[in-house]
Amino acid sequence: MPSSRVAVYAGTHWIVGLLSTENRRLNEVANDRASEFLSLTDARVHADPDLSQPLTMLPRMVVPKSAVVLIASLEDHHEAPDKRRTYLQRKQPYPVFITVPGTEVIGNLHLSTRLDPVALLARLGADGAAFFAVSDAEVAQLPQLGGAARCPVVLIARQSVTGCYLADTAT
């Protein structure tokens, strides 16, 4: 069964493992309203201050989506197939800095037009999705968890956002 290596931050713990994607993108799995849980296999559970050493390793760990702050892809490539990337509405990458409890995310938010941060957060709330994607993202803890300094995509729980900066111009 197709899966993606991810790091899930659940507010107090990082869980690194394989998330079954069933030939879907991480964004689709995270925002699937038919499931309230993420199930990771080959899971390593980490907590501060030393993220390089897991507290425990488990064959399976289930995390309620309501507890998830962010999901970071630890894959070395973007998950969207070429066909999907080229047929979507044209969007521009805008640099973004987002804070959530316990960490921050620096990356790009792809928008068809630039919005001010208040309008952006209102739109994220109005579209009904629980998670939104930031691409080419940095999260400080990922290298300690075995990930690269930059990852292809981070999904952020919109309810967890504590601060947002959106650049005035696309890159």
Accessible surface in RSA format (square Angstrom, percent):
REM  Atomic radii and reference values for relative SASA: ProtOr
REM  Chains: A
REM  Algorithm: Lee & Richards
REM  Probe-radius: 1.40
REM  Slices: 20
REM RES _ NUM      All-atoms   Total-Side   Main-Chain    Non-polar    All polar
REM                ABS   REL    ABS   REL    ABS   REL    ABS   REL    ABS   REL
RES MET A   1   174.61  90.4  99.73  66.0  74.88 178.3 104.38  88.7  70.23  93.0
RES PRO A   2    63.14  46.0  50.75  46.3  12.39  45.1  62.49  51.6   0.66   4.1
RES SER A   3    52.09  44.0  23.55  31.4  28.53  65.7   7.45  15.9  44.63  62.5
RES SER A   4    13.66  11.5  13.51  18.0   0.15   0.3   0.32   0.7  13.34  18.7
RES ARG A   5    75.71  31.8  75.71  38.6   0.00   0.0  35.78  48.9  39.93  24.2
RES VAL A   6     0.00   0.0   0.00   0.0   0.00   0.0   0.00   0.0   0.00   0.0
RES ALA A   7     0.00   0.0   0.00   0.0   0.00   0.0   0.00   0.0   0.00   0.0
RES VAL A   8     0.00   0.0   0.00   0.0   0.00   0.0   0.00   0.0   0.00   0.0
RES TYR A   9    16.24   7.6  16.24   9.2   0.00   0.0   4.47   3.4  11.77  14.5
RES ALA A  10    24.66  22.7  11.25  17.4  13.41  30.5  11.25  15.8  13.41  35.5
RES GLY A  11    30.63  37.8   0.00   N/A  30.63  37.8  15.27  41.9  15.36  34.4
RES THR A  12   104.60  74.4  85.82  87.0  18.78  44.8  76.67 103.0  27.93  42.2
RES HIS A  13    65.27  35.7  65.13  45.3   0.15   0.4  41.72  43.0  23.55  27.4
RES TRP A  14     3.94   1.6   3.94   1.9   0.00   0.0   2.71   1.4   1.23   2.0
RES ILE A  15     3.78   2.2   3.78   2.8   0.00   0.0   3.78   2.7   0.00   0.0
RES VAL A  16     2.38   1.6   1.93   1.7   0.45   1.1   1.93   1.7   0.45   1.2
RES GLY A  17     4.53   5.6   0.00   N/A   4.53   5.6   4.53  12.4   0.00   0.0
RES LEU A  18    60.11  33.5  59.24  42.4   0.87   2.2  59.24  41.6   0.87   2.3
RES LEU A  19     5.49   3.1   5.49   3.9   0.00   0.0   5.49   3.9   0.00   0.0
RES SER A  20    39.99  33.8  32.37  43.2   7.62  17.6  32.44  69.1   7.55  10.6
RES THR A  21     8.74   6.2   8.74   8.9   0.00   0.0   1.60   2.2   7.14  10.8
RES GLU A  22    97.34  55.9  82.38  62.3  14.96  35.6  24.90  48.2  72.43  59.1
RES ASN A  23   130.57  90.0  93.53  90.4  37.04  89.2  34.39  82.8  96.18  93.0
RES ARG A  24    84.19  35.3  71.53  36.5  12.66  30.1  44.11  60.3  40.08  24.3
RES ARG A  25    46.44  19.5  45.03  23.0   1.41   3.4   9.50  13.0  36.95  22.4
RES LEU A  26     2.64   1.5   1.79   1.3   0.84   2.1   1.79   1.3   0.84   2.3
RES ASN A  27    35.65  24.6  34.96  33.8   0.69   1.7   3.81   9.2  31.84  30.8
RES GLU A  28    57.76  33.2  49.59  37.5   8.18  19.5  37.29  72.1  20.48  16.7
RES VAL A  29    11.06   7.3  10.40   9.4   0.66   1.6  10.40   9.0   0.66   1.8
RES ALA A  30     2.29   2.1   0.26   0.4   2.03   4.6   0.29   0.4   2.00   5.3
RES ASN A  31    35.75  24.7  20.49  19.8  15.26  36.7  18.82  45.3  16.93  16.4
RES ASP A  32    39.31  27.5  29.81  29.7   9.50  22.5  12.29  28.9  27.02  27.0
RES ARG A  33   189.12  79.4 154.05  78.5  35.07  83.5  79.27 108.3 109.86  66.6
RES ALA A  34    98.65  90.7  52.70  81.3  45.95 104.5  64.98  91.5  33.67  89.2
RES SER A  35    45.71  38.6  37.39  49.9   8.32  19.2  30.96  65.9  14.75  20.7
RES GLU A  36   127.66  73.3 121.26  91.7   6.40  15.2  40.76  78.8  86.89  70.9
RES PHE A  37   105.89  53.0  97.67  60.5   8.21  21.4  97.67  59.2   8.21  23.5
RES LEU A  38     2.04   1.1   0.72   0.5   1.32   3.3   2.04   1.4   0.00   0.0
RES SER A  39    37.57  31.7  30.21  40.3   7.36  17.0  26.03  55.4  11.54  16.2
RES LEU A  40     0.00   0.0   0.00   0.0   0.00   0.0   0.00   0.0   0.00   0.0
RES THR A  41    61.01  43.4  61.01  61.9   0.00   0.0  50.47  67.8  10.54  15.9
RES ASP A  42    99.06  69.4  83.24  82.8  15.82  37.4  29.42  69.2  69.64  69.5
RES ALA A  43     0.90   0.8   0.00   0.0   0.90   2.0   0.00   0.0   0.90   2.4
RES ARG A  44    61.38  25.8  61.38  31.3   0.00   0.0  22.90  31.3  38.47  23.3
RES VAL A  45    11.19   7.4  11.19  10.1   0.00   0.0  11.19   9.7   0.00   0.0
RES HIS A  46     1.39   0.8   1.39   1.0   0.00   0.0   1.39   1.4   0.00   0.0
RES ALA A  47    21.58  19.8  16.63  25.7   4.95  11.3  17.22  24.2   4.37  11.6
RES ASP A  48   100.19  70.2  77.60  77.2  22.59  53.4  30.42  71.6  69.77  69.6
RES PRO A  49   129.18  94.1 108.83  99.2  20.36  74.0 112.09  92.5  17.09 106.2
RES ASP A  50    72.66  50.9  65.82  65.5   6.84  16.2  34.73  81.7  37.93  37.8
RES LEU A  51     1.63   0.9   1.63   1.2   0.00   0.0   1.63   1.1   0.00   0.0
RES SER A  52    62.92  53.2  45.43  60.6  17.50  40.3  33.83  72.0  29.09  40.8
RES GLN A  53   117.25  65.6 113.08  82.6   4.18   9.9  37.26  79.3  79.99  60.7
RES PRO A  54    44.31  32.3  24.93  22.7  19.38  70.5  24.93  20.6  19.38 120.5
RES LEU A  55   113.45  63.2  79.46  56.8  33.99  85.4  83.55  58.7  29.90  80.5
RES THR A  56    58.73  41.8  50.29  51.0   8.44  20.1  38.34  51.5  20.39  30.8
RES MET A  57   134.63  69.7 110.52  73.1  24.10  57.4  83.54  71.0  51.08  67.7
RES LEU A  58    61.09  34.0  55.93  40.0   5.16  13.0  58.48  41.1   2.61   7.0
RES PRO A  59   112.59  82.1 101.26  92.3  11.32  41.2 106.61  88.0   5.98  37.2
RES ARG A  60   147.64  62.0 130.64  66.6  17.00  40.5  43.38  59.3 104.26  63.2
RES MET A  61    54.58  28.3  52.16  34.5   2.42   5.8  44.12  37.5  10.46  13.9
RES VAL A  62    67.61  44.5  46.56  42.1  21.05  50.7  46.56  40.5  21.05  57.1
RES VAL A  63     3.94   2.6   3.51   3.2   0.43   1.0   3.94   3.4   0.00   0.0
RES PRO A  64    57.32  41.8  57.32  52.2   0.00   0.0  57.32  47.3   0.00   0.0
RES LYS A  65    23.95  11.7  20.18  12.4   3.77   9.0  19.87  17.9   4.08   4.4
RES SER A  66    90.53  76.5  67.69  90.3  22.85  52.6  52.07 110.9  38.46  53.9
RES ALA A  67    45.46  41.8  30.08  46.4  15.38  35.0  40.06  56.4   5.40  14.3
RES VAL A  68     1.07   0.7   0.00   0.0   1.07   2.6   0.00   0.0   1.07   2.9
RES VAL A  69    11.63   7.7  11.63  10.5   0.00   0.0  11.63  10.1   0.00   0.0
RES LEU A  70     0.00   0.0   0.00   0.0   0.00   0.0   0.00   0.0   0.00   0.0
RES ILE A  71     1.41   0.8   0.94   0.7   0.47   1.1   0.94   0.7   0.47   1.3
RES ALA A  72     0.00   0.0   0.00   0.0   0.00   0.0   0.00   0.0   0.00   0.0
RES SER A  73     4.41   3.7   4.38   5.8   0.03   0.1   0.53   1.1   3.88   5.4
RES LEU A  74    20.37  11.3   0.61   0.4  19.76  49.7   3.07   2.2  17.30  46.5
RES GLU A  75    51.95  29.8  43.93  33.2   8.02  19.1  14.11  27.3  37.83  30.9
RES ASP A  76   138.75  97.2  98.37  97.9  40.38  95.5  49.64 116.8  89.11  88.9
RES HIS A  77   110.28  60.3 101.68  70.7   8.60  22.0  78.65  81.1  31.63  36.8
RES HIS A  78    68.49  37.4  55.80  38.8  12.69  32.5  40.21  41.4  28.29  32.9
RES GLU A  79    48.45  27.8  24.59  18.6  23.86  56.8  23.64  45.7  24.81  20.3
RES ALA A  80     5.19   4.8   3.52   5.4   1.67   3.8   3.52   5.0   1.67   4.4
RES PRO A  81    76.26  55.6  65.55  59.8  10.71  38.9  76.26  63.0   0.00   0.0
RES ASP A  82    99.86  70.0  93.67  93.2   6.19  14.6  33.33  78.4  66.53  66.4
RES LYS A  83   153.65  75.0 145.44  89.2   8.21  19.5  94.13  84.7  59.52  63.4
RES ARG A  84    94.97  39.9  87.88  44.8   7.08  16.9  24.06  32.9  70.91  43.0
RES ARG A  85   122.24  51.3 100.40  51.2  21.84  52.0  41.80  57.1  80.45  48.8
RES THR A  86   103.59  73.7  71.77  72.8  31.82  75.8  72.86  97.9  30.73  46.5
RES TYR A  87   169.47  79.1 138.62  78.9  30.86  80.3  93.96  70.6  75.51  93.1
RES LEU A  88    98.52  54.9  82.21  58.8  16.31  41.0  84.10  59.1  14.42  38.8
RES GLN A  89   122.15  68.3  98.66  72.1  23.49  55.9  46.79  99.6  75.36  57.2
RES ARG A  90   198.06  83.2 178.64  91.1  19.42  46.2  70.91  96.9 127.15  77.1
RES LYS A  91    91.24  44.5  70.86  43.5  20.39  48.5  23.85  21.5  67.39  71.8
RES GLN A  92    71.78  40.1  71.78  52.5   0.00   0.0  24.60  52.4  47.18  35.8
RES PRO A  93    31.84  23.2  31.84  29.0   0.00   0.0  31.84  26.3   0.00   0.0
RES TYR A  94    20.48   9.6  20.48  11.7   0.00   0.0   0.81   0.6  19.68  24.3
RES PRO A  95    41.04  29.9  41.04  37.4   0.00   0.0  41.04  33.9   0.00   0.0
RES VAL A  96     3.43   2.3   0.00   0.0   3.43   8.3   1.07   0.9   2.36   6.4
RES PHE A  97    79.96  40.0  79.95  49.5   0.01   0.0  79.95  48.5   0.01   0.0
RES ILE A  98     0.71   0.4   0.71   0.5   0.00   0.0   0.71   0.5   0.00   0.0
RES THR A  99    39.99  28.4  39.99  40.5   0.00   0.0  35.12  47.2   4.87   7.4
RES VAL A 100     5.22   3.4   0.00   0.0   5.22  12.6   0.00   0.0   5.22  14.2
RES PRO A 101    71.25  51.9  59.93  54.6  11.32  41.2  71.23  58.8   0.02   0.1
RES GLY A 102    56.48  69.6   0.00   N/A  56.48  69.6  28.86  79.2  27.61  61.8
RES THR A 103     9.25   6.6   0.22   0.2   9.03  21.5   4.41   5.9   4.84   7.3
RES GLU A 104    65.71  37.7  64.68  48.9   1.04   2.5  11.36  22.0  54.35  44.4
RES VAL A 105     0.02   0.0   0.02   0.0   0.00   0.0   0.02   0.0   0.00   0.0
RES ILE A 106    74.89  42.6  74.89  55.8   0.00   0.0  74.89  53.9   0.00   0.0
RES GLY A 107     5.32   6.6   0.00   N/A   5.32   6.6   2.25   6.2   3.07   6.9
RES ASN A 108    24.90  17.2  24.90  24.1   0.00   0.0   0.00   0.0  24.90  24.1
RES LEU A 109     8.99   5.0   8.99   6.4   0.00   0.0   8.99   6.3   0.00   0.0
RES HIS A 110    79.01  43.2  68.64  47.7  10.37  26.5  54.44  56.1  24.58  28.6
RES LEU A 111     5.15   2.9   5.10   3.6   0.05   0.1   5.10   3.6   0.05   0.1
RES SER A 112    52.90  44.7  25.82  34.5  27.08  62.4   8.57  18.3  44.33  62.1
RES THR A 113    79.47  56.5  75.83  76.9   3.64   8.7  50.11  67.3  29.36  44.4
RES ARG A 114    69.12  29.0  50.09  25.5  19.03  45.3  28.65  39.2  40.47  24.5
RES LEU A 115    36.33  20.2  32.94  23.6   3.39   8.5  36.33  25.5   0.00   0.0
RES ASP A 116    73.05  51.2  68.22  67.9   4.83  11.4  30.26  71.2  42.79  42.7
RES PRO A 117    40.09  29.2  40.09  36.5   0.00   0.0  40.09  33.1   0.00   0.0
RES VAL A 118   119.56  78.7 116.07 105.1   3.49   8.4 118.34 102.8   1.22   3.3
RES ALA A 119    38.45  35.4  30.05  46.4   8.40  19.1  35.87  50.5   2.58   6.8
RES LEU A 120     1.17   0.7   1.17   0.8   0.00   0.0   1.17   0.8   0.00   0.0
RES LEU A 121    68.13  37.9  59.03  42.2   9.10  22.9  59.32  41.7   8.81  23.7
RES ALA A 122    65.34  60.1  47.60  73.5  17.74  40.4  60.00  84.5   5.34  14.1
RES ARG A 123    99.46  41.8  93.94  47.9   5.52  13.1  48.68  66.5  50.78  30.8
RES LEU A 124    18.23  10.2  17.64  12.6   0.60   1.5  17.64  12.4   0.60   1.6
RES GLY A 125    32.60  40.2   0.00   N/A  32.60  40.2  17.17  47.1  15.43  34.6
RES ALA A 126    89.56  82.3  49.85  76.9  39.71  90.3  60.60  85.3  28.96  76.7
RES ASP A 127    88.64  62.1  53.32  53.1  35.32  83.5  38.29  90.1  50.34  50.2
RES GLY A 128    31.15  38.4   0.00   N/A  31.15  38.4  20.91  57.4  10.24  22.9
RES ALA A 129    28.34  26.1  22.89  35.3   5.45  12.4  26.70  37.6   1.64   4.3
RES ALA A 130    50.93  46.8  45.14  69.7   5.79  13.2  47.70  67.2   3.23   8.6
RES PHE A 131     5.44   2.7   2.40   1.5   3.04   7.9   2.91   1.8   2.53   7.2
RES PHE A 132    15.22   7.6  11.74   7.3   3.48   9.1  15.22   9.2   0.00   0.0
RES ALA A 133    33.38  30.7  24.10  37.2   9.28  21.1  24.10  33.9   9.28  24.6
RES VAL A 134     0.00   0.0   0.00   0.0   0.00   0.0   0.00   0.0   0.00   0.0
RES SER A 135    16.37  13.8  15.90  21.2   0.47   1.1  13.45  28.7   2.92   4.1
RES ASP A 136    63.59  44.5  60.94  60.7   2.65   6.3  20.05  47.2  43.54  43.4
RES ALA A 137     0.00   0.0   0.00   0.0   0.00   0.0   0.00   0.0   0.00   0.0
RES GLU A 138    63.46  36.4  62.05  46.9   1.41   3.4  10.60  20.5  52.86  43.2
RES VAL A 139     1.75   1.2   0.00   0.0   1.75   4.2   0.61   0.5   1.15   3.1
RES ALA A 140    73.59  67.7  44.06  68.0  29.53  67.2  57.93  81.6  15.66  41.5
RES GLN A 141    23.88  13.4  23.72  17.3   0.16   0.4   6.89  14.7  16.99  12.9
RES LEU A 142     0.06   0.0   0.06   0.0   0.00   0.0   0.06   0.0   0.00   0.0
RES PRO A 143    67.44  49.2  49.48  45.1  17.96  65.3  50.26  41.5  17.18 106.8
RES GLN A 144    90.32  50.5  75.28  55.0  15.05  35.8  33.89  72.1  56.44  42.8
RES LEU A 145     1.23   0.7   0.00   0.0   1.23   3.1   1.23   0.9   0.00   0.0
RES GLY A 146    51.86  64.0   0.00   N/A  51.86  64.0  30.35  83.3  21.51  48.2
RES GLY A 147    14.26  17.6   0.00   N/A  14.26  17.6   3.70  10.2  10.56  23.7
RES ALA A 148    67.17  61.8  49.59  76.5  17.57  40.0  59.87  84.3   7.30  19.3
RES ALA A 149    68.58  63.1  58.09  89.6  10.49  23.9  58.48  82.4  10.10  26.8
RES ARG A 150   104.04  43.7  91.61  46.7  12.43  29.6  52.82  72.2  51.22  31.0
RES CYS A 151     5.66   4.3   2.33   2.6   3.32   7.8   5.52  14.0   0.13   0.1
RES PRO A 152    23.35  17.0  13.09  11.9  10.26  37.3  22.14  18.3   1.22   7.6
RES VAL A 153     6.86   4.5   6.86   6.2   0.00   0.0   6.86   6.0   0.00   0.0
RES VAL A 154     0.00   0.0   0.00   0.0   0.00   0.0   0.00   0.0   0.00   0.0
RES LEU A 155     0.61   0.3   0.61   0.4   0.00   0.0   0.61   0.4   0.00   0.0
RES ILE A 156     0.00   0.0   0.00   0.0   0.00   0.0   0.00   0.0   0.00   0.0
RES ALA A 157     3.41   3.1   3.41   5.3   0.00   0.0   3.41   4.8   0.00   0.0
RES ARG A 158    85.57  35.9  74.26  37.9  11.31  26.9   8.81  12.0  76.76  46.5
RES GLN A 159   129.14  72.2  91.80  67.1  37.35  88.9  42.22  89.9  86.92  65.9
RES SER A 160    14.45  12.2   7.70  10.3   6.75  15.5   6.71  14.3   7.73  10.8
RES VAL A 161    28.18  18.5   4.71   4.3  23.47  56.6   4.71   4.1  23.47  63.7
RES THR A 162    95.39  67.8  54.59  55.3  40.79  97.2  56.60  76.0  38.79  58.6
RES GLY A 163    26.01  32.1   0.00   N/A  26.01  32.1  25.94  71.2   0.07   0.2
RES CYS A 164    30.76  23.3   0.85   0.9  29.91  70.3   2.06   5.2  28.70  30.9
RES TYR A 165   125.12  58.4 123.51  70.3   1.61   4.2  95.28  71.6  29.84  36.8
RES LEU A 166     2.13   1.2   0.00   0.0   2.13   5.4   0.00   0.0   2.13   5.7
RES ALA A 167    12.78  11.7  12.78  19.7   0.00   0.0  12.78  18.0   0.00   0.0
RES ASP A 168   111.93  78.4  96.37  95.9  15.56  36.8  29.22  68.8  82.71  82.5
RES THR A 169   100.09  71.2  95.27  96.6   4.81  11.5  68.73  92.3  31.35  47.4
RES ALA A 170    37.55  34.5  13.11  20.2  24.44  55.6  13.11  18.5  24.44  64.7
RES THR A 171   108.54  77.2  55.05  55.8  53.49 127.5  81.29 109.2  27.25  41.2
END  Absolute sums over single chains surface
CHAIN  1 A     8934.5       7096.0       1838.6       5135.6       3798.9
END  Absolute sums over all chains
TOTAL          8934.5       7096.0       1838.6       5135.6       3798.9
